[in-house]
Amino acid sequence: MKVLAAVVTHDRKALLSRCLDHLLGQSRKPDQILVINNGSTDGTGEMLQQRGIGSITQPNVGSAGGWARAIQYALDEGFDAVWLMDDDGFPERQALATLVPCLADDVACVSSIVVREDDPAKFVFPFPMLNSRRLPVLFATKRKVAAVNELQALAGDGTYDFAHLFNGALVNIRAARAVGNVNADFFMYGDEVDYLIRLRKFGAVRSVLNALHYHPDVTTRPYTPKSIYYYLKNTLILNRRYFDQFVLRDVATIAVVLWRTSRRNGFLTALKYIAGGSNRVLYRAIARGWAGAVGRDHEYS
């Protein structure tokens, strides 16, 4: 199997360099490493040139545009699979060697589990409990699985029928050819959920519990107006496109955004999005989300 390892980056030179160290140290080497440089201005291009790492430099078209470029490169250059990851995480040494045997011809994608680098017993992004349609449940006694041992108890065969894409996800190029590329119009947020559901039209998308991808804890990262706007807008679009009980999911999404903003940025900042100077961000995101307006909005680029 010919595997392309592709990393999308924007202005995180030190973290990217760490990720590259771990890619180069894999027990099963990728056949090529490619960095999609989304308009970095921090010396990333010079660092890549010094290290002899292949790259494609393009304007900052968001994470979705980065993934789309990486997958298109893999399609054009005859790779069998593309291993996709962000610049701030890094794979454990055996990760690719663990994933490759799991990617059968009829499997669309297998992914590492994303664990906190400071506490590998916990997930960076908790796994949802799934309903009969393999979608996250809305009402349940337990909706999320936050600890690795909890998921191990649920996954009898060592895999789970869900994945947080683009953090160590190995995508079958046959699946990409069948269902198409990542929708770059999502710009940031939502592209991974959209692509997961589309990949399932080809075959299974699974997390492999023995394959680890380490990542910083994101729960304290402040939200920017841009991240709030695209997360909220794109999630509302996905609720209508793919999920049941989308009105209730919309209400829950808005509440979660405001709660997380309060935790990460402070209560007064969250209040400004409801009734203060930042309210246009919130209400425009809701309006555009309900209108199904996928795309990069110039005001929030």
LINKAWO-V96758 format. One record per backbone hydrogen bond with DSSP energy under -1.0 kcal/mol. NH is the residue of the N-H (numbers start at 1). CO is the residue of the C=O. E is the energy in kcal/mol with one decimal. If there is no record, write none. Layout:
nh = <NH:NH>
co = <CO:CO>
e = <E:E>
This chain:
nh = <4:5:6:7:8:9:16:17:18:19:20:21:22:23:24:25:26:27:31:32:34:35:36:37:38:39:39:47:48:49:50:51:53:56:58:61:64:66:67:68:69:70:71:72:73:74:75:76:77:79:80:81:82:83:84:85:90:92:95:98:99:100:102:103:104:107:108:109:110:111:112:113:115:116:117:122:123:124:127:129:131:134:137:145:148:151:152:153:155:156:158:160:162:165:168:169:170:171:172:173:176:177:178:179:180:184:186:187:188:194:195:196:197:198:199:200:201:202:203:206:207:208:209:211:213:214:215:221:228:229:230:231:232:233:234:235:236:237:238:239:240:241:242:243:249:250:251:252:253:254:255:256:257:258:259:260:261:262:263:264:265:270:271:272:273:275:276:279:281:283:284:285:286:287:288:289:290:291:292:293:294:300:301>
co = <81:32:83:34:85:36:12:13:14:15:16:17:18:19:20:21:23:93:3:3:5:54:7:56:9:37:58:43:44:45:46:47:48:35:37:59:187:62:63:64:65:66:67:68:69:70:71:72:73:74:2:2:171:4:169:6:214:212:92:94:95:96:99:100:102:104:204:204:170:206:168:211:213:122:215:119:146:114:145:143:135:131:129:127:121:147:148:149:151:154:155:207:160:163:84:84:110:82:108:80:172:173:174:175:176:182:183:184:186:190:191:192:193:194:195:196:198:199:199:109:160:111:158:208:113:90:115:218:224:225:226:227:228:229:230:231:232:233:234:235:236:237:238:239:245:246:247:248:249:250:251:252:253:254:255:256:257:258:259:260:261:266:267:268:269:271:272:276:278:279:280:281:282:283:284:285:286:287:289:288:292:297:298>
e = <-2.3:-3.0:-3.0:-2.3:-1.6:-2.6:-3.1:-2.5:-1.8:-2.3:-2.6:-2.0:-1.6:-1.9:-2.7:-1.0:-1.3:-2.2:-1.7:-1.2:-2.8:-2.1:-3.1:-2.7:-2.7:-2.0:-1.3:-2.1:-2.5:-2.0:-2.4:-1.9:-2.3:-2.4:-2.5:-1.7:-2.3:-1.7:-2.6:-2.3:-1.7:-2.2:-2.7:-2.2:-2.1:-2.1:-2.3:-2.7:-2.3:-2.0:-2.4:-1.6:-1.9:-3.7:-2.8:-1.8:-2.4:-2.4:-2.2:-2.0:-2.1:-2.5:-1.5:-1.4:-1.6:-1.8:-1.5:-1.7:-2.0:-2.4:-1.8:-2.7:-2.3:-2.3:-2.2:-2.3:-2.5:-2.3:-2.3:-2.7:-2.9:-2.1:-2.4:-3.0:-2.6:-1.5:-2.3:-1.4:-2.3:-1.2:-1.4:-1.9:-2.0:-1.1:-2.3:-1.7:-3.2:-2.8:-2.8:-2.4:-1.9:-2.4:-1.4:-2.8:-1.8:-1.1:-1.7:-1.6:-2.6:-2.5:-2.2:-2.0:-2.2:-1.9:-3.0:-1.6:-1.6:-1.9:-1.7:-2.3:-2.7:-3.1:-2.3:-1.8:-2.3:-2.8:-1.8:-1.3:-2.5:-2.5:-2.4:-2.2:-2.3:-2.6:-2.3:-1.9:-2.2:-1.8:-2.3:-2.5:-1.5:-1.9:-2.6:-1.1:-2.1:-2.4:-2.1:-2.3:-2.6:-2.5:-2.2:-2.5:-2.4:-2.1:-2.4:-2.9:-2.3:-2.1:-2.1:-2.8:-3.0:-1.9:-2.3:-1.6:-1.0:-2.9:-1.5:-1.6:-1.2:-2.6:-2.3:-1.8:-2.1:-2.4:-3.0:-2.3:-2.6:-1.4:-1.3:-2.6:-1.9:-1.9:-1.5>
